[in-house]
Amino acid sequence: MAAPVPDIAATLQSLIQSSDFVAALQQSEATALPPPRPAPPAPPVKFGDGFAHPLGHVPSAVTALLARVWPKWNGPSSRFPGPSPCSIMREDLNALDRNDFVVGPKTDGERFLVCVYRDEAGRKCVGAVNRKMNVFKIDMHFGERLHDGTVLDCELTPLFPCCSETGAGHALVIFDAYAESSNLLTLHPFDARMNAACRIHQKGYRYVSPLLDQAVLRVKRFVPVHKASAYF
């Protein structure tokens, strides 16, 4: 006599409904997927990879230009001449409502004072000064008058995605302007200085060699504090 064929469907149904199976399934679902990994940090920004070259000294024309913008600066052996950021404390928050402050996106780049000038021989030059007073020569040219003396406060940041049409992997983001075509801007209000930054950007620039790893020039966008939600 043949053995009875077990009811496979009934057996599976009974197994699925058992408390041990449900508990095992829930435990499996809870442990099957690994916890999400934190996003990898942005690659470090290196200034000097093709489109900029360390000079090893502060050119006299750069020293003269920075001293004209900041007359109380004591020269390359002293501190970085640009303004220093300050932290906002709790007691400062009320001032945000009483004044016309603006906000912008945090770019987390490396800060440089970009100086557009002419050297002693009258040649067009662009130099970037970091907070350690190291100067990098950038192989780019601006308009004739801008080389009479222009100083921009910038951050060098990675550019994602890369601009395939230019090969650019970085951006120099302008967030302030202190001199334009030998005209000092330090006593002007911030919005006037940023208007100058936009004019400088619109006038254009070019790289001496198209084969260099270029950095595109950008202007940071600021909005009033009450419109800060535009960034979220």
Beta strands, then each sheet from edge to edge (+ up, - down):
strand 1: 52-54
strand 2: 102-103
strand 3: 110-118
strand 4: 124-129
strand 5: 135-138
strand 6: 140-141
strand 7: 150-163
strand 8: 168-180
strand 9: 183-184
strand 10: 206-207
strand 11: 215-219
strand 12: 223-224
sheet 1: 1+ 5- 4+ 3- 7+ 8- 9+
sheet 2: 1+ 5- 4+ 3- 7+ 8- 11-
sheet 3: 2+ 12-
sheet 4: 6+ 10-
end
